[in-house]
Amino acid sequence: MKIGIITDIHSNIQALTAVLTEFDKIKVDKIICCGDIIGIGINPEETVQELLKRKDILIAVQGNHEQYLLNGLPKRIHDNKRELSKEEIENHKWNHNKLSEQSIKFLSELKLFENIEIEGKKILVVHYPQKNDGIYKKHIKNPSATESRELFKEYDDDIFLFGHTHSYCVNEIDDKWYINPGSLGCPLNSNIAKAGLLEINNAEIKFSSINVEYNVKEIIEEIYKLKFPFYREILKIFYGI
């Protein structure tokens, strides 16, 4: 079975469309999204609607940005290190206000994690592992194999799919796979949308990264035109401008 893996789309419809086109060429059987469908980017509604077109083969979970929409914005973020600025709060509101009732309903029906089984392999899909109090565990950008195992020590699955850090990281240890394909929608000094292909055949697991080029310059130009709240920081942090 061929499974397309994506995470951290962040309202980037151009990047999502480019990756879905590649998935169509590969003829994936399923698409798994590890959360943060919305937030940061400029096209949240279009992004959700594009995923809805693939609902029959899509498995998705909520990320922290979906929870910001549905549960309200937290006072502090990033391992509780800092408060959200007033401009950041306005940016989230700007993004949320673009969503239709249908899109909000879809996002609200997503779970925080999914346990699925494909060809005898147990798979955990999550945005990032959480502690018992529902708070995300310490953010580790590029966890080692040992750190990956520790992050998911409460679970007894064969494959762990996650995102949140925006960094590509794949580890295999003790016959278990820990896979973060990297952010699809936050290119940071590149013109690449990141995704992955997970193949499971006769109990054999194979993962390969997928890097698809798209027109990032067009998005940057549109951000400059819109000048929405927090746009300069978004360009710097997520686009490297």
N, C-alpha and C positions, 0 to 999 in steps of 0.2 A: 504493500500500500504506500502511496505517495502522499505526504502531508506537508502542506505549505505552512511555515511558522512565521508569524509576524508579531511585533509588539511596538508600543510607543509610537503610534501613528501620529498622534498630536495634531489632528485636524489638517493634515497635509494631503489634500486630495490628489495632487499631481504625483507625489511619491507613491501613494496607495494604488493609483491607476496603473502606474508603470509596473509595480510588482504584481498586481493581479493579471496584467497582460502576460507577464512572464509565467505565472502559475498556469494560465490557460495553455500556453505553449507546452509546458511540461505535462499538462493534464493531471493535475493533482486531484486526489480523491476527497481530501478534506482540507480545510483551512483552520488553523488554530491561532487565535489572537490572545496575547497575554496582557491585554489591558492598555489603558491610556489611549483610547481611541480619540478622545477629544483633548482640548487644552492647548495652549501655546500658539497654534497655527491659526489661519484665517478662514478655514472652510469646515467647521465642525458639522454643519448640517449635511453638506455634500458628502463628507467622509462617512458619516453614519449611514446615509442612504445608499452609498455604494456597497457597503458591507451587507445591508439588508437584501440586496440583489442576490447575495450568495448565502442567504440564511439556511438553505437546505443542506449545505456542506460546511457551515461555519460553527465552530465552537469558540466562544469568547468568554472572558471574565472581566470584571471591573478592575480598573486601576485606581490609583489615588485621585486622578482627575475626574473620573466618574463619581467617586465618592464625594469630591468637592461639590459637584453639581447636586447630588441627591441628598447629602447629609449636612451640607453647609461647609464653609471654609474653616480650617483650623486656625488657631491663633499663631501656632509655631509650626515650622516645617523643617525638613532635612535633619532627621535625628534630633528634633527639638532644638536645633542650634540657633534659629533666628525667627523673628516674627515676619509675617507677611506685611509688605509695605502697602500703603494706601493705593498706590498705582497698580501693584500686583492684584489687589482685590478688585479694582476696577477692570483690569484686564480679564479676570475670570468671569466677572459679570457680563462683560462685552461678549465673550465667547459663548456663555450659557444662553444669552438672549437670542442667539442666532438659531437655536435648536427648536424644531417643531415638536408638538405633543407626541407625534408618532416616534420620533427619534428618542425623546426622553423616556417614553414607555419602554422602548427596546433596551436602552441602557439600564433602566431600573430593574429589568427582569434578569439581567446578568448576575451570576453568582460571584462571590469573592474567589472561589476556586472550583475547579472541576476535577473529579476523579473519573477517568475513562479507561477502557481496556481495548487495545487493538492488537489482534493476532497474538493474544496471550500475554502481551506486555502491559503492565499497569503504568498509567501516565498521570502525573499531577500537573495541572495547568493552573498557574497562579501569577499574579503580577510580581509579587515578591513575598517571601515567607514572613509570617507575622508571629508575634509573641501571643501569649494567652490573653493579654488585654486588648488585642486587636491592633496594636501598634506594630509597624514594620520593624523587623530586626535591623541591626546596624547595617547601614549602606556600605557594601563592599564593592567597589567599582570593578575590579578584576580578581574575583576570588580564585584561590588555588583549588586544586582537587580536594584537599583536606578541608579547606574552608567551605567549599560547596557542600560537602557531606555534613559538616556541622550545621550549616544553615537549614538543612532539611532533615535533621536527625530524628524528628518526630514522625517521619513518614516512611512507609515501607513500599515505595513504588520502584519501578525500574527506570523510568525516565521522568525528569523534572524539567518543565518548560517555564521560563520566567523572563522578566524584563526589568524595567524600572531604572536600572543604572545607565542605560543608553549605550552600554559597551558590549561588544561581542565577546562572549566567553563560553567555551565549551570544554568540559572536563569529563573524563570517564575514570571511575575508580570503583573497585569492588563490584564490577559488572553493572554499575549504575551510571546513567548519563545525566549530566547537568548542563542544560542548554539555554543560553541567552543569545539570540541572533543579533542583538544590537538594535538601536532605534531606527525604525523605518522612516520616521518623519523629521528627524533633527539631524541634518547632514554634517554640520560643523566642519567648515573648510573643505567641503567636497561637493560633488554633484551626484552622490550615490544614495540610493534607498536600500537599506539592508533588510534582508529576510533570510529564510533558511528552508531547506528541504530535508525532512525526516522521512526515511524509508524503512519500513519494517516488513521483512519477507522471511517466512519460515524461521521466526525467532531471531533472525539476524537484524541488527540495528545499524543504520548508516546515516550520518548527517553531513550535509554539505552547505556551505554558506552561499547565498545568492546576493550579488551586488548589481543593482540595476541603475543605469545612468538616467537622469531626467533633468529638466530645465529648472535648476535652482535659481538662476538669475531672474527668471520671470517672477518667481515668488518674492524674492527680495525687493524687486521693483514695486510689486503690489503692496508690500508691507510699508514701504516708504510713502506710497500714495495715500494709504489708509490712515497712517499715523495714529493708530489706536493706542490706548493706555499701555505703557510699559514696552512699547515697540522697540525702542533703542536697545534696551537690555536684552530683549529676546533675540534681536539680530546679533548681539555680541555673544551671548551665552550659547545659543543653539545653532547659529549660522557662522560664527567666527568673524563677523563684520566689525 
